[in-house]
Amino acid sequence: MVTQILLVDDNEEFLDSTRDVLEDDGYQVATATNGEYALDLVETGTFDVILMDIKMPGMNGVETFIKMKGKNPDIKVILFTAYSLGELIRRANEESACAVFSKPLDMLELLKTIKTLCKDVDCKCILLADDNRDFCNSLRDSLGQAGYEVVVANDSEDAVKKAQQKSYDILLLDMKLPPKNGLETYRRIRPMQPNLVTIIISGYFNEMDDMIRKALKEDVYTCLPKPVDMGQLLGLLRDVFADSKNDIDGKGGA
Protein backbone atom coordinates (compact mmCIF):
# COMPACT_ATOMS: atom_id res chain seq x y z
CA MET A 1 0.00 0.00 0.00
CA VAL A 2 1.05 3.58 -0.62
CA THR A 3 2.02 5.48 2.54
CA GLN A 4 -0.84 7.82 3.46
CA ILE A 5 0.07 11.20 4.98
CA LEU A 6 -2.20 13.85 6.46
CA LEU A 7 -0.65 17.33 6.28
CA VAL A 8 -2.22 19.96 8.56
CA ASP A 9 -1.42 23.69 8.44
CA ASP A 10 -3.44 26.90 8.18
CA ASN A 11 -0.99 28.31 5.58
CA GLU A 12 -2.31 27.10 2.22
CA GLU A 13 0.84 28.11 0.34
CA PHE A 14 2.89 25.95 2.72
CA LEU A 15 0.41 23.11 2.28
CA ASP A 16 0.72 23.20 -1.50
CA SER A 17 4.52 23.36 -1.63
CA THR A 18 5.05 20.68 1.03
CA ARG A 19 2.44 18.39 -0.53
CA ASP A 20 4.25 18.66 -3.88
CA VAL A 21 7.54 17.56 -2.31
CA LEU A 22 5.89 14.64 -0.49
CA GLU A 23 4.01 13.49 -3.59
CA ASP A 24 7.19 13.70 -5.68
CA ASP A 25 8.71 11.29 -3.15
CA GLY A 26 5.84 8.85 -3.71
CA TYR A 27 3.50 9.56 -0.81
CA GLN A 28 -0.25 10.03 -1.05
CA VAL A 29 -1.16 13.26 0.76
CA ALA A 30 -4.42 14.65 2.16
CA THR A 31 -4.50 18.17 3.62
CA ALA A 32 -6.42 20.08 6.29
CA THR A 33 -6.23 23.75 7.23
CA ASN A 34 -7.30 23.38 10.88
CA GLY A 35 -7.34 20.91 13.74
CA GLU A 36 -11.09 20.32 13.68
CA TYR A 37 -11.08 19.23 10.04
CA ALA A 38 -7.98 17.10 10.64
CA LEU A 39 -9.85 15.24 13.39
CA ASP A 40 -12.75 14.61 11.01
CA LEU A 41 -10.36 13.18 8.39
CA VAL A 42 -8.71 10.90 10.94
CA GLU A 43 -12.16 9.69 12.02
CA THR A 44 -13.08 8.65 8.47
CA GLY A 45 -9.71 7.69 6.97
CA THR A 46 -6.49 5.86 7.74
CA PHE A 47 -3.16 7.69 7.76
CA ASP A 48 0.31 6.29 8.37
CA VAL A 49 1.75 9.64 9.50
CA ILE A 50 0.27 13.02 10.49
CA LEU A 51 2.35 16.15 9.81
CA MET A 52 0.90 19.10 11.72
CA ASP A 53 1.68 22.72 12.55
CA ILE A 54 1.55 23.57 16.24
CA LYS A 55 0.30 27.16 15.98
CA MET A 56 -3.10 27.22 14.24
CA PRO A 57 -6.29 29.24 14.79
CA GLY A 58 -8.81 27.51 17.02
CA MET A 59 -7.47 24.17 18.19
CA ASN A 60 -3.66 24.18 18.12
CA GLY A 61 -1.59 21.26 16.84
CA VAL A 62 -0.74 19.84 20.24
CA GLU A 63 -4.39 19.83 21.35
CA THR A 64 -5.35 18.19 18.06
CA PHE A 65 -2.59 15.59 18.51
CA ILE A 66 -3.80 14.75 22.04
CA LYS A 67 -7.37 14.24 20.78
CA MET A 68 -6.11 12.03 17.95
CA LYS A 69 -4.01 10.02 20.37
CA GLY A 70 -7.04 9.55 22.63
CA LYS A 71 -8.78 7.71 19.81
CA ASN A 72 -5.66 5.94 18.49
CA PRO A 73 -2.75 5.59 20.96
CA ASP A 74 -0.45 4.29 18.19
CA ILE A 75 -0.94 7.28 15.89
CA LYS A 76 2.31 8.69 14.45
CA VAL A 77 2.45 12.50 14.54
CA ILE A 78 5.24 14.87 13.54
CA LEU A 79 4.74 18.47 14.67
CA PHE A 80 6.41 21.63 13.39
CA THR A 81 6.44 25.32 14.24
CA ALA A 82 7.97 28.63 13.18
CA TYR A 83 7.62 30.05 16.70
CA SER A 84 9.25 29.63 20.08
CA LEU A 85 6.50 27.72 21.83
CA GLY A 86 8.34 26.11 24.73
CA GLU A 87 5.31 24.99 26.74
CA LEU A 88 3.50 23.49 23.74
CA ILE A 89 6.64 21.74 22.55
CA ARG A 90 7.17 20.33 26.05
CA ARG A 91 3.59 19.00 26.07
CA ALA A 92 4.09 17.50 22.61
CA ASN A 93 7.20 15.65 23.77
CA GLU A 94 5.43 14.48 26.95
CA GLU A 95 2.65 13.06 24.77
CA SER A 96 5.28 11.20 22.69
CA ALA A 97 5.12 13.10 19.43
CA CYS A 98 7.40 11.32 16.97
CA ALA A 99 9.35 14.52 16.27
CA VAL A 100 9.11 18.31 16.44
CA PHE A 101 10.60 20.26 13.50
CA SER A 102 11.30 23.97 13.18
CA LYS A 103 10.10 25.97 10.20
CA PRO A 104 11.33 26.43 7.54
CA LEU A 105 11.39 22.65 7.32
CA ASP A 106 14.53 20.70 6.53
CA MET A 107 12.81 18.54 3.92
CA LEU A 108 15.62 15.97 3.70
CA GLU A 109 15.45 15.37 7.44
CA LEU A 110 11.65 15.30 7.35
CA LEU A 111 11.61 12.73 4.54
CA LYS A 112 14.20 10.66 6.37
CA THR A 113 12.06 10.69 9.53
CA ILE A 114 8.91 9.72 7.60
CA LYS A 115 10.74 6.80 5.96
CA THR A 116 11.92 5.60 9.37
CA LEU A 117 8.39 5.76 10.79
CA CYS A 118 6.94 3.97 7.77
CA LYS A 119 9.60 1.31 7.28
CA ASP A 120 7.06 -1.46 7.94
CA VAL A 121 4.59 -0.24 5.29
CA ASP A 122 4.52 -2.82 2.48
CA CYS A 123 4.54 -0.90 -0.78
CA LYS A 124 5.58 -1.64 -4.33
CA CYS A 125 7.62 1.24 -5.66
CA ILE A 126 7.64 2.50 -9.26
CA LEU A 127 10.03 4.95 -10.89
CA LEU A 128 8.18 6.79 -13.67
CA ALA A 129 10.57 8.51 -16.10
CA ASP A 130 8.83 10.71 -18.68
CA ASP A 131 9.25 14.35 -19.72
CA ASN A 132 5.50 14.97 -20.07
CA ARG A 133 4.54 16.37 -16.65
CA ASP A 134 0.77 16.20 -17.22
CA PHE A 135 1.07 12.54 -18.24
CA CYS A 136 3.22 11.82 -15.17
CA ASN A 137 0.78 13.51 -12.78
CA SER A 138 -2.17 11.63 -14.24
CA LEU A 139 -0.41 8.27 -14.22
CA ARG A 140 0.96 8.81 -10.72
CA ASP A 141 -2.55 9.55 -9.42
CA SER A 142 -4.00 6.45 -11.08
CA LEU A 143 -1.23 4.16 -9.85
CA GLY A 144 -1.37 5.72 -6.39
CA GLN A 145 -5.08 4.91 -6.16
CA ALA A 146 -4.19 1.33 -7.07
CA GLY A 147 -1.81 1.12 -4.12
CA TYR A 148 1.57 1.82 -5.69
CA GLU A 149 4.20 4.31 -4.57
CA VAL A 150 5.29 6.35 -7.60
CA VAL A 151 8.38 8.56 -7.85
CA VAL A 152 8.60 10.79 -10.94
CA ALA A 153 11.64 11.83 -12.97
CA ASN A 154 11.14 14.21 -15.91
CA ASP A 155 14.49 13.72 -17.63
CA SER A 156 17.12 11.02 -18.02
CA GLU A 157 19.63 12.57 -15.60
CA ASP A 158 17.02 12.83 -12.86
CA ALA A 159 15.95 9.23 -13.48
CA VAL A 160 19.54 8.01 -13.06
CA LYS A 161 19.98 10.13 -9.93
CA LYS A 162 16.82 8.76 -8.34
CA ALA A 163 17.84 5.20 -9.20
CA GLN A 164 21.10 5.85 -7.34
CA GLN A 165 19.24 7.02 -4.24
CA LYS A 166 16.54 4.37 -3.83
CA SER A 167 15.56 0.84 -4.88
CA TYR A 168 12.53 0.36 -7.11
CA ASP A 169 10.47 -2.61 -8.21
CA ILE A 170 9.39 -1.22 -11.59
CA LEU A 171 10.80 1.33 -14.03
CA LEU A 172 8.22 2.86 -16.39
CA LEU A 173 10.43 4.50 -18.99
CA ASP A 174 9.56 6.80 -21.89
CA MET A 175 11.67 5.77 -24.87
CA LYS A 176 11.98 9.39 -26.04
CA LEU A 177 13.43 10.85 -22.84
CA PRO A 178 15.70 13.93 -23.05
CA PRO A 179 18.55 14.64 -22.90
CA LYS A 180 19.37 10.95 -23.39
CA ASN A 181 16.93 8.48 -24.94
CA GLY A 182 15.18 5.75 -23.00
CA LEU A 183 17.57 3.01 -24.10
CA GLU A 184 20.65 4.88 -22.90
CA THR A 185 18.87 5.70 -19.64
CA TYR A 186 17.98 2.04 -19.16
CA ARG A 187 21.59 1.01 -19.81
CA ARG A 188 22.80 3.39 -17.09
CA ILE A 189 20.21 2.32 -14.52
CA ARG A 190 20.29 -1.44 -15.06
CA PRO A 191 23.77 -2.08 -13.54
CA MET A 192 22.66 -0.25 -10.37
CA GLN A 193 19.46 -2.27 -10.01
CA PRO A 194 19.76 -5.54 -11.96
CA ASN A 195 16.47 -6.91 -10.57
CA LEU A 196 14.49 -3.85 -11.66
CA VAL A 197 11.67 -4.72 -14.09
CA THR A 198 11.57 -2.17 -16.91
CA ILE A 199 8.51 -1.42 -19.02
CA ILE A 200 9.02 0.93 -21.96
CA ILE A 201 6.22 3.36 -22.82
CA SER A 202 6.23 5.20 -26.13
CA GLY A 203 4.02 7.28 -28.37
CA TYR A 204 6.47 6.94 -31.27
CA PHE A 205 6.53 3.24 -32.14
CA ASN A 206 7.47 3.69 -35.79
CA GLU A 207 10.17 6.29 -35.11
CA MET A 208 11.63 4.36 -32.17
CA ASP A 209 11.17 0.85 -33.58
CA ASP A 210 14.88 -0.01 -33.82
CA MET A 211 15.60 1.29 -30.31
CA ILE A 212 12.62 -0.59 -28.86
CA ARG A 213 13.82 -3.83 -30.45
CA LYS A 214 17.26 -3.34 -28.92
CA ALA A 215 15.72 -2.66 -25.50
CA LEU A 216 13.63 -5.84 -25.63
CA LYS A 217 16.75 -7.85 -26.54
CA GLU A 218 18.45 -6.36 -23.47
CA ASP A 219 15.81 -7.78 -21.09
CA VAL A 220 13.31 -4.93 -21.00
CA TYR A 221 10.10 -6.66 -19.87
CA THR A 222 7.78 -5.25 -22.55
CA CYS A 223 6.75 -2.07 -24.34
CA LEU A 224 3.38 -0.31 -24.09
CA PRO A 225 1.99 2.31 -26.48
CA LYS A 226 0.75 5.75 -25.51
CA PRO A 227 -1.90 6.66 -24.58
CA VAL A 228 -1.45 4.03 -21.87
CA ASP A 229 -4.39 1.70 -21.29
CA MET A 230 -4.62 1.70 -17.47
CA GLY A 231 -6.40 -1.63 -17.36
CA GLN A 232 -3.63 -3.20 -19.42
CA LEU A 233 -0.89 -1.57 -17.32
CA LEU A 234 -2.43 -2.58 -13.98
CA GLY A 235 -2.87 -6.14 -15.23
CA LEU A 236 0.74 -6.18 -16.34
CA LEU A 237 1.94 -4.93 -12.96
CA ARG A 238 -0.09 -7.61 -11.19
CA ASP A 239 1.52 -10.25 -13.40
CA VAL A 240 5.01 -8.90 -12.72
CA PHE A 241 4.55 -8.96 -8.94
CA ALA A 242 2.85 -12.36 -9.05
CA ASP A 243 5.81 -13.76 -10.98
CA SER A 244 8.20 -12.18 -8.47
CA LYS A 245 6.32 -13.70 -5.53
CA ASN A 246 6.30 -17.14 -7.20
CA ASP A 247 10.05 -16.91 -7.73
CA ILE A 248 10.61 -16.08 -4.05
CA ASP A 249 8.23 -18.83 -2.87
CA GLY A 250 9.92 -21.32 -5.19
CA LYS A 251 13.35 -20.51 -3.84
CA GLY A 252 12.06 -20.69 -0.28
CA GLY A 253 10.62 -24.14 -0.85
CA ALA A 254 13.70 -25.51 -2.60
Secondary structure, 3 states (H helix, E strand, C coil): CCCEEEEECCCHHHHHHHHHHHHHCCCEEEEECCHHHHHHHHHHCCCCEEEEECCCCCCCHHHHHHHHHHHCCCCCEEEEECCCCHHHHHHHHHCCCCEEEECCCCHHHHHHHHHHHCCCCCCCEEEEECCCHHHHHHHHHHHHHCCCEEEEECCHHHHHHHHHHCCCCEEEEECCCCCCCHHHHHHHHCCCCCCCEEEEEECCCCCCHHHHHHHHHCCCCEEEECCCCHHHHHHHHHHHHHHHHHHHHHHHHC
